[in-house]
Amino acid sequence: MSKMAKKMITVICASVAVFILIAAGVYGFLGRAGFFPFALGLLLGGGLNVLKVVLLDRSIAKAEAIGEHAVARQFQVQYLLRFFLTAAAFLIAVFVPFIDLWGVGAAIITMPIAAYSMRIFAKNDE
């Protein structure tokens, strides 16, 4: 894996951990029993984001070896695959009663957080 993909995975895992700590505090403070479904949703969404980063990293590495026309087609297929994986995670959260939909939604946000944080790492690497 590339150095950037490893950094993104680290940021995703750290963001999910922070969300879990915040959820533990909120659910503990309110005295509600919904923490574990929310945490499972966070773990499902975070795991999905890690998988999407790995798929994107492999796609970029593969793009270096193939022609220009094939690269466009490959990225379209990879984009659709990542989109359907995200939709599948939401569907799992909808139909599995012990996984919270809001947890998956909160974890899905960690991917853009990781992508934007790469700008900070890029500035620090210069």
Beta strands, then each sheet from edge to edge (+ up, - down):
end
